[in-house]
Amino acid sequence: MTKKTIADIKGFSLIELMVVIVILGILAGMIMPRLIGRTDDAKMIKAAVDIASLDTALKLYKLDNGKYPTTEQGLKALIEPPDKEDNTGSWKKQGYLEKRTLPKDPWKREFIYLSPGTHGDYDIISYGADGLPGGEDKNKDIKSWEIE
């Protein structure tokens, strides 16, 4: 058995390394354009999932309290008990959201909550990337009554 020295260990040549770098560059050039436009789609999906989660919490709230929180009480009633005069039911001590915090939409804004809503008992809305009512593509509003 012979002992190997550093001079005996073979490595990659500069040309081999350059070939690998070129191949990685080609792959990145093919994949990156497909991924770049997906962040807006992911944010819109996250907003819809958060609205669905709030929808579930509101239904649990109604089961315990006999009614949905008013617009004035807002979604905050899911994590903090409403005033005694507004709380006719049995508000759960741990609240109705697992993390005991209200989620913000993916654009770091509060969800809009209206109760009674114009499309049901309540409406929950995120105004999308631009934060303004209406819009298309990434600026499209995400509305509780349009989520399936």
Secondary structure, 3 states (H helix, E strand, C coil): CCCCCHHHCCCCCHHHHHHHHHHHHHHHHHHHHHHHCHHHHHHHHHHHHHHHHHHHHHHHHHHHHCCCCCCCCCHHHHCCCCCHHHCCCCCCCCCCCCCCCCCCCCCCCCCEEECCCCCCCCEEEECCCCCCCCCCHHHCCEEHHHCC
